[in-house]
């Protein structure tokens, strides 16, 4: 057995974690499963170019919680690590295996871009063990363990299957993570759409004699936003919306985002039915990075008026360890913000031009969104002038230009300026409305809180 000092300039690794990682402890599971996903994706890449020999087999990630043993085990069948790689990537904390791999294999779909994610395990563990076998089967299987002190154990063990197993010995302060429901909750939050199948097992769950337990992955490995719009049906878009928001009405329509220059961005934004009382729908758009959930606080990425939308945005250009200050200062985020605004405006204009009757039928929901957007975003307002509608008391719709053309001859004041006649409550103000209609005037309805702004 070999022992050595972890080469960092601190008494232990916890100050590093506190300074560079995360305040939310459940992040540890996202980081370790992201690493396992990376390992699987790396193996696919190496196999495709002939650098990994033999069959790659069933690539999967297994998560097992054992409350009696106070452990959580995460196993993958990915690329694995040699003894030298373990020393480099686990002991020399500043290095990132994913970052180096990306530099060598530019097209690899790798999640992690920083090296400290693995050490998030110590936020919940009093000890971490790693058993790993490199895809190069001539290399020995390696065991590594550390209790968070500046010392570690590193030695060779009996040959195991390719891949990496990480065993977390959960500390007393984090025993909530030994509850199966808690782990399922965290997996559903962060890993619901990861590209490698994830299987969960509760080691303490009793199985009756003769009972067959059906094994099913807990994640959707191929969400529709990674597919081409031409491959998808209306039903698939609507079913995915139900998957995201099980108790919501069918959306009005959606926009499929797909751009690879000057930044990478995919996603689907849905227009929900909106009540006639304006309220920002927070936490309804989810941000992902290579299918890993990052946050639902997206106001730095999505303009405020677009917070009424729902759906997902996925950009590998936004790192997993995202912060608000990062988002505010990052040029890619500003470009994404502008791009989304343009795509939404273009989609609305397209529907208005091609299917105006459908557009008008949905105006009750769209109106709040469009009007608020025009109030808060000048670029959106420029485009929205073409499809912003006014509905008169008879149910007929006009654009501002159409209304002006239809009423210009009758509706002028003493100075000869065009006048818009409107009602904020057609029922209560019916007498005034009828008097105006008798004179041939056209009265439009302005009933929402946004209309009065």
N, C-alpha and C positions, 0 to 999 in steps of 0.2 A: 504494500500500500504506500502511496505517495501522499505527502501533505505539503501544503504550500501556503503562502500568503497571497490573498487577493490583492492585486496591484492597484489600489485606489488610495487617494490621499485623505482618508477619513478613518475614524475608529471603527465604524461599521457602515453597512450600506443604507441604513435607514435615513440619514440626512440627505443622501442622493435621491431617494424615493420622494421625500417630502419636498425637496426643492424642485425636482424636474418632472415628477409624475402627476398624481391625481389626488384630489381630496376625497373622491367617492371610492370606497373600498371595493365595491362590486366590479370595478373596472378590471381587476386582476383576471377575471375569467375571460373577458373580452380579449385581453392582451395574450393570454396563453393559447386561446383557441385561434386567434389570428396568427400566432406563430406556427401552430400546427397546420393551419391552412396554407401558410407560406411554404412549409416543408413539403406539403403535398403538391402544391403548384410547381415548386422547384423540381420535384421528381418528374413531373409531367414534361417540363421543359427539357431537362437533361435526357430523358428517354427519347423525346422527339428528335433530338439532334445526335443521338447515338452515344452520349456520354454516360448514360446509365444502362447497364446491361440487364437482360432478362425481363420477365413480365412484371409490370408494376402492380397488377392485381387490383383488388378492391381498395381504393383509397377512401378512408373514412376516419372520423375522429370519434373517440369514445370518452365519455365523461361519466365517472362513477363516484358517488358519494357514499361513504361508509361512516355512519354516525358512531358506531361502536368503537371503531379504530380511530375516529376523529381525523379521517383523511378524505381528500378529494384527489382523484387520479384522472389525468388527462393524457390520452394515448393517441398517437397518430401512426400511420404507415408510410410516412413521407421519406424525405431524403436522408434523414438521420445525420449524425455528426461523428467525426473521427475524434480520437483523443486530442489531437492538435487543435481541432476546431472547438471542442469543448473548452480547452484552455483559453483559446482566443476569444470566443464569444461569450462565455459565462464568467470567466475570471477577469478578462480585460474589459471592464464594463463599458468603456467608451466606444468600443467597436460595435457595429451593427452588421450582422450577417446578411440581412435582407438588403441593406444599402450596398454592400460590396457585390452581392449577387446581381443587383440591378445594373450596376456599372458594367458588369461583364455580359449580361444577357438582357439587352435593352427591352426586348419584347415580352419578357416574363411578367405575368400578372401577380405581382408581389404586393402585399398589404403594408408590411412594416417598413418604415423609413427611418427608424431610430433604434438605438440599442438598449434602452433602459426598460422596455416593456416587460421583459422576463422578470425583472426584479420587483415588479408590482406584486408578485407572489408573496413577498415577505411582508406585505401590508396585512395579510391574514394568517401567515404561517409562522410557527416557531422553528420549523425546519423544512427544507425543500430537498427532495431527492430527484435525481435525473438518471435514467437508464437509457442509453441511446446506441443504436447500431447503424453505422453508415451504410448507404446504398452500395458502397464499395465493400463487398462482403469479405474481402481479404483483410479489411481493417478489424481490429478487435472491438467487442462490445465494451462500452465504457460506463462506469458508475461515477456520479458526482453528487456530493451533498454539502449543504451549508446551513448553519443555524442563524445566519445573519451577523455573525461575528466576522472578524477579518480572516478567519481560517476556513479552509474547505478541504474535502477529501476527494481525491481523484485517482481511480485505479481501474484496471481491467477486470471484467467478470466473465462468467460463462456465456457462451454465444447465445444471443437472442435474435428474434425476428427484426427485420429492418424497421426503422422508425424510432420514435422517442416516446418515453413514458415519463411523466412528471408527477411526483407524489407530493402533495402538500399536507403537512401535518398542521392542522388548523389550531391557532392559538385560542385561548379562553375568551378573549375579547371579540372573536369573530365566529363564535360557535353557531350563530344564526345561519351561516353558510353550510352547516351540516344538515340542515333541513332540506329534504328533497324538493319541496315546493318552492323554496327560495332559489335554489339553483335553476330550476325550470323557469322561474320568473326572469332571472338574469339572462339565461340563454335566449329566451323569447325576446327580450329587450335588445340585446346586442348582436345576436347571431342568427336571427330568424331567416336571413337571406344569404348566408355564406355559401360559396360555391362548392364546398366539400360537405358531404353528408355527415351530420352529427347525431350520435346515438347516446341516450342518457339511461343510466341504470342506478337504481337505489339498491345498494348491496344488502340493506337490512329489510327490504320488502319481502314478505313471505309469499312463496309460490306454492299453491296447493298441489298435492301429489297428482300427477297425470295432467295438470293444467299446462296448456301450450301458450307461451307468452309470445305474442306477435311483435316482432322487432320492426320499429318504424322510425325513420329519422325525424328529428324535431324541426328541421329547417327546409325551406323551399330553396333548392340549390340553383334554380334557373328562373328567377323572377322575370316578369315580362319586360321590365325596363331594359334588360340587357339584350333583348331581341330586337329585330328590325320591325318597324311599324307595318311593313307589307306582309309580315308573317302572322300578324295578330288579327283576331276578329273582334267585333263589338262585344260579344259575350265574354271574351277573355279579359278585355279591359274592365268590364263591369264586375266580373268575378274577382279580379284582383282588388278592385275598390272595396268589395265586401270583405275580402281577406284583411285589408288594412283597417276598415271601419265597419265592423259586422252589423251594427244597429242603425246604420244611416240609409237614407233613401238613395235610389239610383242617381248618380251624378248627371248634370245637364250634358256635359261633354268633357273632353280632355285634350291635353297637348302632350305629345311625346317628344321629349328633348333628346337630341343626339348630335353632339358636336365634338370634333377632335382638334380644332384649331381656332383660335390661338390658345385654347385651354381644352381640357377634356371634361365633358359633362354629358351624362345621360340622366334620364328620369321621366316621370309622368306626373303632370299636374292636372288635378280634376277640379271642375267647377261644380261645387255643391249647390243644392237649392238653399237659398238664403231667405230668412224671414224678413218681414218689412220693419225690422228694428235693427239698426246697424250695431254690430258687436264684433270686435276682432276675435277670430277663432285661433287662439294661441295653441301651439304644440300640435298642429295638424299637418305640418309639412316636416318630413323626416329627412335628415341629412346623413348620407352614407359615404364611405370611402372604400371603393372596391368591395361593395356589398356588406361592409361592416358598419353597423350603426354608430354614428358619432354623436349627434345631438338633435333635439327638436327645437332648439333655440336658434332659429335661422334668420332673425330679423336683420342681421348684418349682410346676409346673402340675398334675401328676398325683400324687395321694396315693401313698405308697410301695407300698402293697399292690396298687395298680392297675398298677404297673410290670410285673406279670406279663402284662398285656395287650399286644397289638400293634396297629398301625394308624397312622392319621394324625389330627392335630388341626389345623384351619386357623382362625386368627382374625386379622382385619385390625386388631384392637385391640392386638395385640402387634407392635411395630415390628421391622423387619429388623435394626437394630443393637441386638439384645437383649443384655442382660447379666444375670448372676445377681442382682446387687444390685437391678436394675430389677424383675425378676420377684418378688423377695422383698417389695418394697414396694408393688407395684401392686395396687390394690383389685380391678381386673378379674380379675387372676390368681387372687385368693382366691375370687372368685365362680365362676370357671370350675372351680376345684378342687372346690368344693362341688357344683356342678351335675353334674359328671362322676360324682362319688360317688353322688349321688341317682339318676342315670340308670342306672348299673350295678345298684344295689340294686333299683330298680323293674323292670328287665329280668329279673333273676334271680327275683324274686317272681312276675312274670307267667308265666314258664315253669313255675315250681313249681306255681302254681295251675292252669294250663291244661293242662300236659303233664307231669304228675308222673313218669310212667314214664320219659319221655325225660330228665327232670332227674336221676332216680336213676341211669340208665344212664351219665350223664356225671359222676357224683359223684366218681369216682376223680381226675379232673382238677380239678373245681370245688371239691372239699373243701379242698384246700390253700389255694386262693385265698380262699374264704369264711372259713375259720378264721383265717388270717393277717389278713384285713381286720378281723375282729371284735376281734382282739387289739390292733390299732394305731389303729383309728378308731371312736370312740364312736358317731358318727352312723350309720355303716354297721352297727355292732353292733345298734343299736336295730331296724333293719329286718331284719337277717339272722337274728335270733332266730326269725323266722317260717319260714325255709327252711333253716336249718342242720340237717343230717341226721347221724344216727348209724346205722351199719350193724352188725347183730348177726352172730354167727358162722354163722348160717344164710342170710345174704344179705338179710334183711329190713331195711327202712329205717324210722327213726323221727325225728320232730322231738323236741325235748326234752320238750315237753308230751305228745306221744304215748307216749314212753318212760315218762314218769312215770305216766301213766294205766294203761299196760299192766302195770307192775311194782310199783306202789305197795303192793298188798296183801301181796306176798311179800317184797319187798326193803327191809326196815327194820332199823336197828340197835337196840341195847338202849335207846337214848334215843328211839326211835320216829321217827328221821329217815330219809328216803328215801336209799337207797344205789344208786349206779351201779356195776355190775360190768363190768370191761373187761379186755381182753388186749392187750398190746403186740406179741405174737408168737403167733398162734394155733397154729402148728405146734409150737414149742418148749414152749408152755404147754398143750398139748392135754389132758393128764391133768387139770389143774385146771379147764379149760373143761368137759370132759365131766362132771366131778363136780358142777359148778354146774348144768349142764343137767339132770342126773338129778333135781335138787331142784326143777326148774321155773323156775330163774332164767334171765334173759335177759342174755347177755354181749355187749357191743359191742366192736368192734375200734377200737383207737387206736394205729395203727402208724406214723404219720408223725412227723417231727421237730417239727411244729407242735403235735401233740397233747400232747406232753410239756412244752410251754411254759406 
